[in-house]
Amino acid sequence: MDSPASAPVATRCLFAGHGGLVLAGERFGDADAPPVLFAHGFGQTRHAWRTTAARLAAAGWQCVSFDARGHGESGHLADGDYHLQQFADDLAGVARTFARPPVLVGASMGGLLGLLVEGEQAPLFAALVLVDCTPRWEPQGVARILAFMQAHPQGFADLDEAAAAIAAFLPHRSERKSSGRLRSLLVPHADGRLRWHWDPRMLGPVASEGERHQPRLFAAARSIRVPTLLLSGGASDVVSPETIDEFLALVPHARHVAVADATHMVVGDRNDSFTHHVEEFLRTLPPAPRSGPAPAGRAVPSPA
């Protein structure tokens, strides 16, 4: 791995989401290199991918991530009327900005959106890496995540209080998030409190729509033809041996790797192992021909 002095530096970029909403993104690596597009999970930001993106960029890939609508630095809807289809349309639109089909690496919601749009709008991606997500999921695990997201509507007095809440939610992790990483997840409000970066108005609609879209996800999975890797957490409570077997029956050419000692938060729990498996998979893929404009997104001159 490159030393910090020579590690790739992120270039910020912007994308136009569905309806013209501005999506904030960043790119690591050469804009002419084969692209990898990262899509984060519900409640996360593009920063979840930074360590992996920098390592893969050092290995010769163009790595692009973006904040989903209502998350991080991307736009929020003035009317709060969020729907999963908007997130899917955003992802498909970003994918089409590349000069060649990108490999999608999607965690949880990001992976399910990738599965959906590739199954319904192919060809969009050169390959799929799905991180702890299957068309059917374990409801108790999802309920636990949503309960945490809804648990602190009044926010936090300071970063230490937020760090304690995350540590209680992720007791298996030995280290707390640093202040720098926490700041990217929290927004100061006029009352002096720090609140999560996501728009809380998303929670009800997006959560309730999940099960309604399961038949579409099953149909989309049956249509997947591109190389596919499913990376699951060995200790996940969101996917299970049953949902994994079900997925592999729908996509029989897919590979599956369980990352030991990782929960649903595979990328944060075991980043070295996660990145190793992704890089190993990328090396098996044939080169994709150029087919359109490059680079992805519109670069903006702000520091990463």
ZATITI-462850 format. One record per residue: x, y, z of N, C-alpha, C, O in turn; residue in one letter. Coordinates in steps of 0.05 Angstrom, whole numbers, padded with zeros to 5 digits, always signed. Atoms other than C-alpha are relative to their C-alpha. Example, Ala and Ser with C-alpha at 12.3 -4.5 7.8 and 13.67 -1.06 7.14 Angstrom:
2
+00018-00024+00000+00246-00090+00156+00018+00024+00000+00039+00024+00013A;-00016-00024-00001+00273-00021+00143-00015+00022+00014-00005+00044+00018S;
//
This chain:
304
+00017-00024+00000+00000+00000+00000+00018+00025+00000+00039+00025+00013M;-00016-00024+00002+00025+00070-00017+00002+00014+00027-00015+00011+00044D;-00003-00016-00024+00052+00114+00037-00019+00024-00001-00028+00031-00023S;+00019-00022+00000+00008+00172+00059+00008+00023-00019-00009+00036-00030P;-00009-00021+00016+00052+00221+00021-00007-00004-00030-00011+00015-00044A;+00005+00006+00028+00039+00186-00046-00028-00011-00005-00034-00019-00028S;+00027+00011+00003-00032+00162-00033-00017+00018-00018-00013+00042-00017A;+00017-00016+00017-00084+00184-00084-00017+00020+00016-00025+00015+00038P;+00015-00021-00013-00120+00249-00067-00027+00002-00014-00029-00001-00038V;+00027-00001+00011-00195+00257-00077-00005+00027-00013+00004+00048-00004A;+00010-00024+00014-00223+00307-00127-00030+00001+00003-00044-00018-00004T;+00029-00002-00003-00292+00332-00111-00013+00004-00026-00002+00017-00044R;+00016-00003+00025-00345+00328-00165-00029+00001+00007-00037-00007+00029C;+00029-00002-00004-00419+00340-00173-00014-00015-00022-00004-00017-00045L;+00017+00014+00019-00473+00299-00207-00028+00012+00001-00037+00021+00022F;+00028-00008+00001-00543+00317-00229-00017-00024+00005-00018-00043-00011A;+00017+00022-00007-00592+00271-00195-00027+00004-00014-00032+00023-00028G;+00027-00001+00011-00664+00256-00215-00014+00026+00008-00014+00034+00032H;+00014-00025-00005-00704+00321-00221+00019+00023+00003+00011+00045+00012G;-00019-00022-00002-00640+00362-00222+00013+00004+00027+00029+00022+00031G;-00012-00003-00027-00621+00351-00149+00030-00004-00002+00039-00023-00015L;-00029+00001+00001-00547+00362-00138+00010-00022+00019+00003-00022+00042V;-00012+00021-00016-00508+00301-00114+00030+00005+00003+00044+00010-00017L;-00028-00005-00005-00440+00311-00081+00016-00026-00002+00008-00046+00010A;-00016+00024+00003-00385+00262-00100+00029+00007+00001+00037+00030+00005G;-00029-00003+00001-00310+00251-00103+00012-00023-00016+00001-00045-00017E;-00014+00019+00016-00262+00215-00147+00029-00004+00009+00043+00016+00014R;-00028+00006-00004-00197+00180-00131+00011-00013-00025-00003-00029-00038F;-00013+00013+00023-00149+00161-00187-00004+00015-00026-00017+00035-00027G;-00001-00011+00027-00140+00175-00261-00028-00001-00012-00041-00023-00012D;+00027+00000+00012-00205+00196-00296-00002-00017-00025-00024-00024-00033A;+00001+00017+00023-00185+00153-00355+00003-00030+00007+00002-00047-00010D;-00003+00027-00009-00175+00090-00313-00027-00014+00001-00048-00001+00001A;+00025+00015-00002-00227+00034-00310-00015+00009+00025-00004+00010+00046P;+00015-00012-00023-00283+00061-00265-00013-00021+00019-00023-00042+00011P;+00014+00014-00021-00310+00033-00200-00018+00021+00013-00008+00042+00023V;+00019-00018-00013-00373+00067-00173-00010-00011+00026-00019-00034+00027L;+00008+00009-00027-00389+00062-00099-00027+00013+00008-00031+00037+00005F;+00026-00010-00009-00460+00068-00072-00003-00009+00029-00004-00033+00035A;+00001+00006-00029-00467+00072+00004-00027-00009+00009-00047-00008-00006H;+00024+00009-00012-00520+00045+00050-00017+00023+00011-00008+00045+00013G;+00018-00020-00012-00580+00081+00081+00012+00011+00025+00020-00004+00043F;-00011-00013-00023-00556+00132+00131+00030+00004+00000+00042+00016+00018G;-00029-00004+00003-00483+00130+00107+00006+00023-00019-00012+00037-00029Q;-00009-00020+00019-00442+00178+00064+00021-00012-00018+00030-00035-00013T;-00022+00009+00018-00390+00172+00009+00026-00005+00015+00043-00020+00006R;-00025+00003-00015-00337+00176+00063+00004-00028+00010+00027-00036+00018H;-00003+00028-00008-00351+00104+00082+00019-00016-00018+00031-00036-00009A;-00016+00015+00020-00312+00083+00020+00029+00011-00002+00045-00001-00018W;-00025-00014+00006-00251+00129+00026+00025-00018+00001+00042-00016-00017R;-00024+00017-00003-00199+00078+00050+00002-00019-00023+00023-00022-00035T;+00001+00019+00022-00220+00026-00001+00005+00014-00027+00020+00005-00043T;-00002-00014+00026-00226+00077-00058+00029+00009-00004+00039+00007-00026A;-00027-00008+00003-00156+00104-00044+00018-00023-00007+00037-00021-00023A;-00016+00023+00006-00126+00035-00044-00004-00011-00028+00015-00018-00042R;+00005+00009+00027-00160+00014-00108+00010+00019-00021+00019+00011-00042L;-00011-00020+00019-00141+00079-00142+00030-00003-00003+00041+00000-00024A;-00029+00005+00002-00068+00065-00124+00006-00024-00016+00028-00027-00027A;-00004+00024+00016-00077-00002-00158-00008+00004-00029-00007-00015-00045A;+00006-00005+00028-00100+00031-00223-00029+00004-00008-00035+00004-00032G;+00029-00004+00006-00175+00042-00217-00008+00028+00005+00003+00042+00022W;+00013-00025-00006-00216+00105-00221-00023-00006+00019-00042-00021+00012Q;+00020+00007-00021-00259+00104-00158-00017+00025+00006-00006+00045+00015C;+00019-00022-00004-00320+00149-00153-00021-00008+00020-00033-00030+00019V;+00022+00004-00019-00369+00154-00095-00016+00026+00002-00007+00047-00005S;+00016-00024-00003-00426+00201-00081-00020-00004+00023-00026-00026+00031F;+00021+00001-00021-00475+00219-00026-00027-00003-00013-00034+00013-00031D;+00027+00003+00010-00545+00194-00040-00016+00025+00008-00009+00039+00027A;+00017-00023-00007-00600+00246-00040-00009-00002+00029-00014-00023+00040R;+00008-00001-00028-00619+00268+00030+00022-00009+00019+00017-00010+00043G;-00023+00009-00016-00550+00245+00055+00024+00019-00004+00027+00031-00025H;-00026-00014+00002-00485+00281+00070-00003+00028-00012-00020+00044-00003G;-00001-00027+00013-00471+00341+00025-00018+00001-00025-00019+00022-00038E;+00019-00001+00023-00522+00322-00029-00025+00015+00008-00031+00019+00031S;+00024-00016-00005-00586+00360-00037-00022-00016+00015-00024-00040+00012G;+00023+00011-00014-00647+00348+00007-00025+00011-00015-00024+00032-00027H;+00025-00008+00013-00718+00351-00021-00015+00020+00017-00020+00015+00041L;+00014-00021-00015-00755+00414-00001-00026-00010+00012-00033-00003+00034A;+00025+00010-00009-00820+00376+00005+00002-00025+00017-00018-00035+00027D;-00005+00025-00016-00789+00315+00040-00013-00024-00012-00017-00044+00002G;+00015+00023+00013-00825+00269-00010+00020-00019-00013+00023-00019-00038D;-00020+00019+00010-00772+00215-00017-00012-00027-00007-00031-00036+00006Y;+00008+00027+00008-00782+00149-00054+00024-00015-00010+00043-00003-00021H;-00023+00017+00009-00736+00091-00069+00006+00003-00030+00029+00001-00038L;-00004-00002+00029-00747+00100-00144+00018+00024-00006+00034+00023-00025Q;-00018-00023+00005-00713+00169-00139+00029-00008+00004+00046+00000-00011Q;-00028+00008-00006-00651+00137-00108+00010-00018-00023+00033-00016-00031F;-00008+00018+00023-00651+00084-00164+00006+00017-00024+00026+00011-00038A;-00005-00017+00024-00657+00137-00218+00026+00016+00003+00040+00020-00017D;-00025-00014-00005-00600+00176-00186+00024-00018-00007+00042-00009-00021D;-00023+00018+00004-00554+00116-00187+00003-00007-00030+00025-00007-00040L;-00002+00006+00028-00571+00098-00259+00011+00024-00015+00026+00021-00034A;-00010-00024+00013-00559+00170-00280+00030+00005+00004+00044+00012-00015G;-00029-00003-00005-00491+00173-00246+00016-00021-00016+00037-00014-00028V;-00014+00021+00015-00471+00107-00279+00003+00007-00029+00023+00000-00041A;-00001-00006+00029-00486+00134-00348+00018+00023-00006+00023+00029-00030R;-00019-00022+00006-00437+00192-00340+00027-00010-00006+00044+00006-00014T;-00026+00010+00004-00378+00146-00346+00005-00007-00030-00014-00011-00045F;-00008+00007+00027-00340+00133-00411-00003-00029-00007-00005-00037-00030A;+00004+00028+00004-00348+00059-00401-00015-00010+00025-00015+00003+00045R;+00016+00009-00023-00393+00017-00355+00017-00004+00024+00038-00018+00023P;-00016+00004-00024-00367+00021-00284-00007-00026+00014-00029-00038+00009P;+00007+00022-00019-00363-00036-00235-00014+00014+00024-00004+00034+00034V;+00014-00011-00023-00414-00022-00180+00008-00015+00025+00007-00040+00026L;-00004+00012-00027-00394-00034-00107-00021+00014+00017-00019+00038+00023V;+00022-00011-00015-00458-00024-00067-00005-00014+00026-00007-00039+00027G;+00006+00011-00027-00471-00034+00007-00029+00003+00007-00040+00025+00005A;+00028-00002-00010-00540-00050+00034-00018+00013-00020-00022+00003-00042S;+00018-00013+00019-00587+00000+00002+00013+00005-00027+00001+00002-00048M;-00014-00006+00025-00534+00019-00050+00002-00025-00017+00000-00023-00042G;-00001+00025+00015-00526-00054-00070-00027-00008-00011-00028-00017-00034G;+00027+00007+00009-00601-00066-00075-00008+00018-00023-00021+00009-00042L;+00006-00018+00022-00609-00004-00119+00015-00008-00025+00004-00007-00047L;-00016+00009+00023-00552-00029-00163-00012-00025-00013-00013-00027-00037G;+00012+00024+00010-00584-00097-00169-00026+00007-00016-00031-00005-00037L;+00026-00007+00013-00651-00065-00187+00005+00013-00027-00007+00005-00047L;-00003-00015+00026-00626-00017-00241+00015-00017-00021+00009-00014-00044V;-00013+00017+00020-00579-00068-00273-00019-00021-00011-00019-00027-00034E;+00019+00019+00009-00634-00119-00275-00021+00011-00019-00031-00003-00036G;+00022-00012+00016-00684-00070-00306+00010+00017-00023-00005+00022-00042E;-00009-00019+00020-00640-00024-00347+00027-00008-00013+00041+00009-00025Q;-00026+00008+00010-00579-00065-00368+00002+00007-00030-00017+00007-00045A;-00024+00002-00016-00527-00054-00391+00007+00027+00013+00008+00048-00001P;-00009-00024-00015-00507-00003-00337+00027-00005+00012+00044+00013+00012L;-00024+00006-00015-00451-00038-00300+00016-00022-00013+00005-00040-00026F;-00017+00022+00010-00392-00081-00320+00000-00024+00019+00004-00046+00010A;+00001+00021-00020-00399-00121-00256-00013+00011+00025-00015+00036+00028A;+00013-00008-00025-00433-00119-00188+00015-00012+00024+00021-00036+00024L;-00009+00010-00026-00403-00125-00118-00021+00009+00020-00024+00033+00026V;+00022-00006-00018-00461-00129-00069+00009-00006+00028+00018-00029+00034L;-00011+00002-00026-00443-00118+00003-00022-00003+00021-00037+00016+00027V;+00020+00007-00020-00488-00153+00054-00028+00009-00007-00042+00021+00009D;+00028-00006+00008-00552-00146+00015-00009-00022-00019+00005-00030-00037C;+00013+00020+00017-00599-00196-00017-00029+00009-00004-00039+00025+00012T;+00027-00010+00006-00668-00187-00048-00020-00003+00022-00039+00013+00025P;+00016+00003-00024-00700-00213+00015+00020+00003+00024+00042-00006+00022R;-00017-00005-00023-00672-00192+00083-00014-00009+00026-00038-00014+00026W;+00011+00007-00026-00681-00209+00156-00012+00025+00013+00003+00044+00019E;+00013-00025-00010-00732-00159+00184+00010+00009+00027+00010+00033+00032P;-00009-00009-00027-00704-00160+00255+00026+00017-00003+00029+00036+00012Q;-00025-00015+00003-00636-00136+00231-00005+00028-00011+00007+00047-00002G;+00007-00026+00012-00666-00080+00189-00014+00017+00022-00008+00041+00024V;+00014-00015-00021-00711-00060+00247+00020+00012+00021+00016+00034+00031A;-00020-00010-00019-00650-00054+00293+00014+00025-00011+00018+00044+00004R;-00014-00023+00012-00616-00006+00244-00018+00024+00000-00010+00046+00007I;+00019-00023+00001-00678+00037+00235-00005+00011+00028-00009+00035+00031L;+00004-00010-00027-00688+00040+00310+00022+00018+00009+00018+00039+00022A;-00023-00017-00006-00618+00069+00318-00003+00027-00014+00003+00048-00002F;+00002-00025+00015-00630+00120+00263-00022+00018+00011-00020+00043+00008M;+00022-00016-00011-00694+00143+00297+00004+00007+00030-00013+00021+00041Q;-00003-00002-00029-00666+00142+00368+00008+00027+00011+00004+00031+00035A;-00011-00025-00011-00636+00212+00374-00011+00024-00016+00005+00039-00028H;+00011-00022+00015-00684+00262+00343+00009+00028+00010+00009+00047-00006P;-00010-00025-00010-00657+00317+00388+00029+00004-00004+00041+00025+00004Q;-00028-00003+00005-00586+00304+00367+00017-00004+00024+00009-00017+00044G;-00020+00005-00021-00525+00307+00411+00012+00027+00008+00014+00046-00007F;-00012-00024-00011-00492+00359+00455+00027+00005-00012+00036+00028-00016A;-00027-00003+00011-00423+00345+00427+00008-00026-00013-00007-00046-00014D;-00010+00023+00014-00380+00295+00389+00003-00024+00018-00001-00047+00010L;-00004+00022-00019-00366+00253+00451-00027-00015+00004-00027-00039+00006D;+00027+00012-00004-00441+00241+00462-00008-00017-00025-00019-00039-00023E;+00005+00015+00024-00448+00220+00389+00017-00025-00002+00007-00046-00010A;-00018+00023+00001-00388+00174+00393-00009-00022+00019-00008-00045+00012A;+00010+00020-00019-00418+00140+00454-00024-00014-00011-00027-00038-00007A;+00024+00012+00012-00483+00128+00417+00008-00021-00021-00004-00042-00023A;-00009+00018+00021-00446+00096+00358+00013-00024+00013+00009-00047+00004I;-00013+00022-00013-00404+00054+00405-00020-00020+00012-00016-00044+00012A;+00021+00018-00011-00467+00027+00439-00014-00015-00022-00022-00038-00018A;+00013+00013+00022-00496+00010+00371+00019-00021-00013+00010-00041-00023F;-00020+00018+00011-00431-00024+00348+00019-00009+00021+00043-00002+00021L;-00017+00008-00023-00404-00056+00412+00023-00018-00007+00042-00021+00008P;-00022+00018+00008-00360-00105+00373+00025+00015-00009+00046+00003-00011H;-00023-00015+00009-00314-00049+00349+00016+00010+00024+00005+00021+00043R;-00017-00007-00022-00255-00036+00394+00007+00030+00001+00014+00040+00022S;-00008-00028+00001-00242+00035+00371-00024+00017-00006-00041+00010-00023E;+00021-00019+00006-00289+00095+00372+00007+00015-00025+00031+00017-00032R;-00006-00017+00023-00296+00139+00310+00015+00024+00009+00010+00035+00031K;-00015-00025-00007-00247+00197+00309-00018+00024-00004-00039+00023-00016S;+00016-00025+00002-00272+00268+00315-00002+00008-00029-00024+00018-00037S;+00001-00008+00028-00254+00281+00242-00021-00016-00015-00035-00004-00031G;+00020+00016+00014-00296+00223+00217-00028+00005+00010-00047+00004-00006R;+00026-00007-00011-00353+00241+00263-00011+00026-00012-00036+00028-00016L;+00009-00026+00010-00356+00312+00237-00014-00003-00028-00032+00012-00034R;+00012+00003+00027-00373+00286+00167-00028-00013+00003-00043-00014-00017S;+00026+00014-00004-00434+00249+00197-00020+00018+00015-00043+00010+00017L;+00017-00017-00017-00462+00307+00239-00002+00028-00011+00017+00038-00024L;+00005-00027+00009-00491+00375+00223-00008+00017+00023-00027+00011+00038V;+00008-00018-00022-00492+00433+00273-00026+00015-00007-00029+00025-00029P;+00025-00014+00004-00561+00464+00281-00001+00026+00017+00016+00030+00034H;+00001-00026-00013-00583+00533+00305-00003-00002+00031+00005+00016+00045A;+00004+00004-00029-00600+00505+00374+00026-00009+00014+00026-00015+00038D;-00025+00009-00011-00527+00484+00383+00004-00030+00001+00025-00040+00009G;-00001+00029+00000-00543+00410+00377+00012-00010-00026+00009+00002-00047R;-00011+00013+00023-00508+00363+00329-00020-00022-00008-00027-00039+00009L;+00019+00020+00009-00555+00320+00287+00012-00015-00024+00029-00005-00038R;-00010+00016+00022-00543+00264+00236-00003+00015-00026-00021+00032-00029W;-00001-00013+00026-00528+00286+00165-00025-00006-00018-00031+00010-00035H;+00022+00007+00018-00589+00251+00134-00025+00015+00007-00029+00024+00029W;+00026-00013-00003-00657+00282+00124-00018-00020+00014-00024-00041+00003D;+00016+00020-00014-00701+00248+00177-00027-00006-00013-00040-00026-00007P;+00025+00005+00014-00761+00254+00131+00002-00024-00019-00019-00033-00029R;-00003+00024+00017-00732+00197+00090-00009-00026+00013-00018-00044+00000M;+00001+00026-00014-00739+00145+00144-00026-00015-00004-00026-00039-00011L;+00025+00014+00003-00813+00130+00140-00005-00010-00028-00010-00034-00031G;+00006+00010+00027-00824+00128+00065+00019-00021-00011+00010-00041-00022P;-00019+00019+00011-00760+00092+00046-00002-00027+00014-00001-00048+00001V;+00002+00026-00014-00766+00040+00101-00026-00015-00007-00025-00039-00011A;+00025+00014+00006-00839+00026+00085-00002-00010-00028-00016-00029-00033S;+00000+00008+00028-00826+00019+00011+00016-00025-00006+00013-00038-00026E;-00019+00022+00005-00773-00035+00019-00014-00026-00007-00008-00038-00028G;+00013+00026+00006-00818-00095+00023-00017+00001-00025-00019-00019-00039E;+00016-00002+00024-00863-00069-00032+00016-00004-00025+00006-00014-00046R;-00017+00003+00024-00804-00070-00080+00013-00028-00001+00028-00033-00020H;-00013+00026+00000-00782-00141-00062-00006-00016-00026+00012-00028-00037Q;+00005+00015+00025-00818-00173-00122+00017+00011-00024+00026-00004-00040P;-00017-00011+00021-00781-00124-00168+00029-00009+00003+00043-00015-00016R;-00027+00008-00005-00715-00142-00135+00005-00029-00008+00025-00036-00019L;-00003+00028+00008-00727-00217-00145+00000-00002-00031+00017-00017-00042F;+00001+00001+00030-00745-00205-00219+00026+00012-00011+00037+00001-00031A;-00025-00012+00009-00684-00160-00227+00024-00019+00003+00040-00022-00015A;-00021+00019-00004-00638-00212-00197+00001-00022-00021+00022-00030-00030A;+00002+00021+00020-00662-00264-00246+00011+00009-00027+00019-00007-00044R;-00009-00011+00026-00641-00217-00303+00029+00007+00000+00040+00015-00021S;-00028-00008-00002-00570-00204-00279+00018-00019-00017+00016-00044-00014I;-00018+00015+00017-00518-00227-00330+00029+00007+00004+00047-00008-00004R;-00027-00008-00004-00456-00189-00309+00013-00015+00023-00001-00026+00040V;-00013+00013-00023-00403-00218-00263-00009+00012+00027-00011+00037+00029P;+00012-00010-00026-00428-00213-00191+00014-00013+00023+00018-00038+00024T;-00011+00010-00025-00396-00220-00123-00017+00010+00023-00023+00034+00025L;+00015-00006-00025-00436-00222-00058+00020-00003+00023+00030-00025+00028L;-00016+00000-00024-00395-00203+00003-00018+00004+00024-00031+00025+00027L;+00017-00002-00023-00432-00217+00067+00016+00000+00026+00039-00009+00026S;-00013+00000-00027-00415-00206+00140-00006-00026+00013-00029-00035+00015G;+00004+00026-00013-00404-00271+00176-00018+00001+00024-00030-00019+00032G;+00017-00003-00023-00440-00243+00236-00024+00019-00005-00035+00031+00013A;+00022-00018+00007-00493-00203+00198-00027-00010+00010-00032-00034+00011S;+00028+00007-00007-00565-00201+00223-00019+00010-00021-00044+00009-00016D;+00017-00010+00022-00591-00171+00158-00002-00020-00022-00024-00024-00033V;+00002+00023+00019-00573-00227+00110+00005-00025+00017+00016-00024+00039V;-00002+00026-00014-00573-00301+00130+00007-00021-00020+00006-00017-00044S;-00005+00022+00019-00553-00368+00101-00023-00005-00019-00020-00012-00042P;+00023+00005+00017-00624-00374+00076-00003+00021-00022-00009+00014-00045E;+00003-00021+00021-00627-00307+00040+00023-00001-00019+00020+00006-00043T;-00023+00003+00018-00557-00319+00012-00005-00023-00020+00000-00020-00044I;+00006+00022+00018-00577-00387-00016-00021+00007-00020-00020+00000-00044D;+00021-00009+00018-00639-00356-00045+00011+00018-00022+00004+00015-00046E;-00012-00018+00020-00598-00302-00080+00017-00016-00020+00015-00011-00044F;-00017+00015+00018-00548-00352-00108-00016-00018-00019-00007-00025-00040L;+00018+00014+00018-00606-00392-00137-00011+00018-00022-00015+00010-00045A;+00010-00019+00019-00631-00329-00171+00022+00009-00020+00017+00014-00043L;-00023-00009+00016-00561-00309-00197+00021-00022+00002+00041-00019+00017V;-00018+00023-00004-00526-00377-00205+00029+00004-00007+00046-00011+00002P;-00028-00005+00007-00463-00348-00235+00014+00017+00021+00039+00021+00019H;-00012-00018-00020-00451-00303-00174+00018-00016+00019+00014-00040+00024A;-00018+00011-00021-00394-00316-00125-00009+00012+00027-00019+00034+00028R;+00006-00010-00027-00404-00310-00050+00024-00004+00018+00037-00025+00018H;-00021+00001-00020-00352-00294+00003-00011+00011+00026-00022+00033+00026V;+00008-00010-00026-00369-00288+00077+00025+00011+00014+00045-00003+00016A;-00023-00013-00013-00323-00239+00113-00002-00006+00030-00021+00003+00043V;+00001+00009-00028-00308-00269+00181+00001+00024+00019+00014+00044+00014A;+00000-00020-00022-00321-00228+00244-00011+00027-00009-00006+00047+00004D;+00013-00025+00009-00360-00175+00204-00030-00002+00004-00042-00023-00001A;+00029-00002-00001-00431-00153+00217-00011+00011-00026+00003+00009-00047T;+00011-00013+00024-00476-00118+00167+00018+00022-00009+00019+00028-00033H;-00018-00022+00007-00425-00061+00169+00027-00012-00009+00048-00006+00004M;-00024+00015+00009-00374-00103+00130+00024+00019-00005+00046+00014+00003V;-00022-00018+00009-00334-00044+00102+00014+00013+00024+00038+00015+00024V;-00012-00012-00024-00323-00011+00170+00011-00021+00019+00031-00015+00033G;-00009+00020-00019-00315-00076+00209+00027-00013-00008+00045-00016+00009D;-00024+00014+00009-00262-00110+00166+00009+00011-00027+00008-00002-00047R;-00005-00014+00026-00239-00060+00114+00023-00013-00015+00021-00015-00040N;-00022+00012+00014-00173-00094+00098-00009-00025-00015-00003-00029-00039D;+00011+00025+00012-00208-00161+00084-00019+00007-00023-00018-00005-00044S;+00019-00009+00021-00264-00126+00046+00014+00009-00025+00008+00000-00047F;-00014-00011+00023-00217-00088+00001+00015-00021-00015+00016-00021-00039T;-00014+00022+00013-00175-00150-00012-00019-00016-00018-00011-00022-00041H;+00019+00016+00016-00236-00189-00036-00010+00016-00025-00013+00004-00046H;+00008-00016+00022-00259-00131-00080+00022+00002-00021+00016-00002-00045V;-00022-00002+00019-00191-00122-00112+00005-00026-00014+00010-00027-00038E;-00004+00027+00012-00184-00197-00124-00022-00004-00021-00015-00015-00043E;+00022+00003+00019-00252-00196-00159+00005+00017-00024+00001+00008-00047F;-00005-00019+00023-00234-00135-00202+00021-00011-00019+00019-00007-00043L;-00021+00010+00018-00173-00170-00228-00009-00022-00018+00004-00028-00038R;+00011+00022+00017-00216-00226-00257-00016+00011-00023-00024-00004-00041T;+00018-00011+00019-00256-00178-00300+00014+00008-00026+00036+00017-00026L;-00011-00009+00026-00244-00166-00375-00001+00030-00002-00018+00043+00011P;+00001-00029+00003-00229-00094-00396-00026+00008-00015-00034-00006-00034P;+00025-00009+00012-00292-00055-00414+00007+00022-00021+00023+00039-00015A;-00006-00020+00020-00291-00014-00479-00012+00027+00007-00032+00029+00021P;+00011-00027-00004-00301+00062-00478-00024+00003-00017-00025-00007-00039R;+00025-00003+00015-00370+00083-00500-00013+00028+00002-00033+00032-00011S;+00014-00025-00004-00385+00154-00479+00018+00022+00011+00043+00020+00008G;-00015-00023-00010-00363+00219-00444+00017-00008+00024+00011-00027+00038P;-00017+00004-00023-00308+00223-00392+00011+00027+00007+00014+00044-00011A;+00004+00018-00023-00293+00238-00336-00028+00002+00011-00044+00019+00003P;+00026-00001-00012-00353+00224-00293-00002+00024+00018+00017+00032+00032A;+00005-00022-00018-00384+00283-00257+00013+00026-00010+00029+00026-00028G;-00012-00026+00005-00365+00356-00259+00018+00007+00023+00008+00010+00046R;-00018-00006-00021-00303+00372-00220-00005+00027+00012-00011+00046-00003A;+00003-00026-00013-00308+00428-00169+00026+00005+00016+00038-00014+00026V;-00026-00006-00011-00248+00465-00140+00002+00000+00030+00022+00010+00041P;-00003+00000-00029-00263+00454-00066+00017-00023+00009+00018-00044-00004S;-00017+00021-00010-00215+00413-00024-00016-00024+00009-00039-00021+00018P;+00014+00025-00009-00234+00340-00008-00001+00000+00030-00012-00019+00041A;
//
